[in-house]
Amino acid sequence: MTHDSIRIGLVSISDRASSGIYEDKGLPALEAWFGDVMVNPAEFITRLIPDEQALIEATLIELADTEGCSLILTTGGTGPSPRDVTPEATLAIAHKVLPGFGEAMRAVSLKYVPTAILSRQVGVTRGASLILNLPGQPKAIKETLDGIFAAVPYCIDLIGGPYLEAKPETIAVFRPKSALRPTS
C-alpha cells in the first residue's frame, strides 16, 4: 500500500535561537517525533525566526499559500511575555479558528506542569493548511503531539489534505468509519 506524501512546515520562533545565542531544539524535536510516528513520507520545510509578529505572519502565509504545507507547526512564543506573539500572528492569518486544539493542548500540558494555564496556543486553518502552535521545549512538544495528534489526520482530510496515517503502535489515529480508507 502506498501512502500519500505530505509537506509539513515547521517554524521555530525564538529571538535567542534565531540570533545564534543558543541552539534551536524545537525543529529537531519535531522532525524526530514525525520520524517515530508517521508512516507517510514527509517533506519538511523549516524556518527559524525571531518573535516578530509581521515575520511570523509572513512565514505562515508562505508555508500555507506558496509552499502548500498541509500541516504547519510552530514552536515557541505562546506564553504571556511581551515578546510572545505567535498566537496573535497565527490568528491574524487564519481563515478558521479551531478552539478545541488550544483547549486540548493546554489540557495535555496541565497533566505535567501547572504553568500550562499560561499558554495561549491556538489551532487554525488557512485554506488547506492546519496550523498548530506548540510549546517550545522538546519534552513538551512530544507530550503535546502525543496527546492531540489522533485528531490531526481527520482534520487534514476535512480541509482537503493528504490521508495521514500513524504507526499503529504509536498513535491511534481517529476517523469516523465513513472516512476510513480500505486497508488492502
C-alpha positions, 0 to 999 in steps of 0.5 A, a space after each residue: 500500500 502506498 501512502 500519500 506524501 505530505 509537506 509539513 512546515 515547521 517554524 521555530 520562533 525564538 529571538 535567542 535561537 534565531 540570533 545564534 545565542 543558543 541552539 534551536 531544539 524545537 525543529 529537531 524535536 519535531 522532525 524526530 517525533 514525525 520520524 517515530 510516528 508517521 508512516 507517510 513520507 514527509 517533506 519538511 520545510 523549516 524556518 527559524 525566526 525571531 518573535 516578530 509578529 509581521 515575520 511570523 505572519 509572513 512565514 505562515 502565509 508562505 508555508 500555507 499559500 506558496 509552499 502548500 504545507 498541509 500541516 504547519 507547526 510552530 514552536 515557541 512564543 505562546 506564553 504571556 511575555 511581551 515578546 510572545 506573539 505567535 498566537 496573535 500572528 497565527 490568528 491574524 492569518 487564519 481563515 478558521 479558528 479551531 478552539 478545541 486544539 488550544 483547549 486540548 493542548 493546554 489540557 495535555 500540558 496541565 497533566 505535567 506542569 501547572 504553568 500550562 494555564 499560561 499558554 495561549 496556543 491556538 489551532 487554525 486553518 488557512 485554506 488547506 493548511 492546519 496550523 498548530 502552535 506548540 510549546 517550545 521545549 522538546 519534552 513538551 512538544 512530544 507530550 503535546 503531539 502525543 496527546 492531540 495528534 489522533 485528531 490531526 489526520 481527520 482534520 487534514 482530510 476535512 480541509 482537503 489534505 493528504 490521508 495521514 496515517 500513524 504507526 499503529 503502535 504509536 498513535 491511534 489515529 481517529 476517523 469516523 468509519 465513513 472516512 476510513 480508507 480500505 486497508 488492502 
